[in-house]
């Protein structure tokens, strides 16, 4: 119970697991401890701690003392956060968590948990908690006529009347209850549409209420009535007279259908309209490309159109044609808008509203329907597709456990990256700045997730100097940081990486901007990136080159006011071990002197820095002679503590022929960490006494199996 939050909530929360195991034998004692755990979750404002408590509380709610805990947890959940906080948890490719990070974290590279195990575990806890809380709230849904219950939950204008989590769960439970209703469902849905009025909350209400009512199987009377109602509203909308706006009920139906799988959507609306034959562009526009129409259904329906000739595929091509015409107008310098619909123009605000809806829908359904990305690549209408592809890649790059999206983008990555490069460096500049900015984010994400080849340092320098004007420096520096991050780029050998000099020259003027410059705020970012690239890519093979690089790094470490710059030096230390281990030791002891706490508490930033140094320290211990090892250990005597202990552990493991254990106690006799050192040396000696010094090799499982007399003729076939 007394562990820090990060440790307490990892590995399933051992305290909660222990209390859960004791619940059956000692229910009162366990209930009191679980109540304490909820108090700690509230005290630390840790939503994850709370999610870990909810499953055992729900499972034991009938035991003595446990009855009140589920409501206590439910109230606390509303205070700490919503596991369904993006309101799209039941959409086809919803990403529950968006990882963010500072510039230094970007340079450190993709998370070490690149397999997504931690993300996946936390998401599972969130989703399980959401399901259990929703079931709890559904049990308390009032037993009254549906219209009365709905009006209590949803106010005029479609505003949820109360805590969001609780009300959403009860609205969804109301939808599930209506599945068995013998009559009254169409009238209820008409009332719900009227209740929402002209508010945009109509989408939120529909997405919460209708999926439970419409989902398969649709053979229950209420579900069947609701499906027929949706089909009828969509049909009326598509058949309305030119120049008239669609009724809001069509938007309600489309928003409620959108969270369902594409195949189920097609099943519901198959009676709404006939095939696409005879649908002129004007009718396609009225049905799909105006607000309050079936825009939300366009992507999933087109994704399941196997022929490519259905009305939805035609409407999607029609949308891209309009965006292509807009691109041509921008290229000519004209601010005209393409004609569309019933004598109108494809311009603001209609275009912005439709594009916003369509981009979100394409992004949601693309992971399950790869053809949506393939169609975008076939037609290559950047104004239409680059924005949603950029967001899809951003989500997939930050969520490597979303396997379908990740695999999809890995398949198309090189082609997408080539498209983005042409938009920036092609002979004719693309006319829309926002689309180019999205293309840069798309390109960045593809390289970050290793779905596309990293541009050379020369190409990066050209992009920064020739194509990115000062107002785009912020975006450009973030992209270059991702392209050159640890884990995305490889450490250069002693000769350095080709193009480093050009990139350094391109970054230098930005890093040295005076305070009066309009873009002076970019200088620290450029300086950090420049130093990062120097440590990873600068040539150090020749004595003069090495001396210049070490001098620059020494000055940077001495002047640094954050551990981000100091931590970056580890890349240079690792490279120096190949050519000048003594210089690597000198640089490491300088880093230690700048971050040493001399026995005092070490803050999170120092511990985080040490956590990023496992490879430099291992290379140091392997490469140095014994005199330099002594100098290294003495230089670390004041800390950081973890760095010192790691070096000693590595020395005991890798240098067993030398009296490291006894000498280290003598070298560190005056260290404030002598007690910790003594314990580390003893533990390392025990732990490593049987560790092989050579890398393990596969044993020969069947000795002699390769001899001719044992050959199997069947294998030759």
Secondary structure, DSSP 8 states (H G I E B T S, - for coil): --S-HHHHTGGG-HHHHHHHHHTTTSHHHHHHHHHHHHHHHHHHT-HHHHHHHHHHHHHTTTSTT-TTHHHHHHHHHHHH--TTTTS-TTSTT--S------HHHHHT-S-S-TT-HHHHHHHHHHHHHHHHHHHHHHHT---S-HHHHHHHHB-TTS-B-S-HHHHHHHHHHHHHHHTT-SS-HHHHHHHHHHHHTT-THHHHHHHHHHHHHH-S---SHHHHHHHHHHHHHHHHHHTS-TT----HHHHHHHHHHHTS-HHHHHHHHTTTS--STT--HHHHHHHHSSTTSSHHHHHHHHHT-SSS-SHHHHHHHHHHHHHHHHHHHHHTT-----EETTTEES-TTHHHHHHHHHHHHHHHHHTT-THHHHHHHHH--HHHHHHHHHHHHHHHHH-TT-HHHHHHHHHHHHHHHHHHHHHHHSSS--S-HHHHHHHHHHHHHHHHTTSS----HHHHHHIIIII--GGGHHHHHHHHHHHTSBTTB----TT--TTHHHHHHHHHHHHT--TTSTTGGGHHHHHHHHHHHHHHHS--SSHHHHHHHHHHHHHHHHH-SSHHHHHHHHHHHHHHTTT-HHHHHHHHHHHHHHH--TTS---HHHHHHHHT-HHHHHHHHHHS-HHHHHHHHHHTTTS-HHHHHHHHHHHHHH-TTS-HHHHHHHHTTT-TTHHHHHHHHHHHHHHHTTS-SS------SSTTTTSGGG--HHHH-
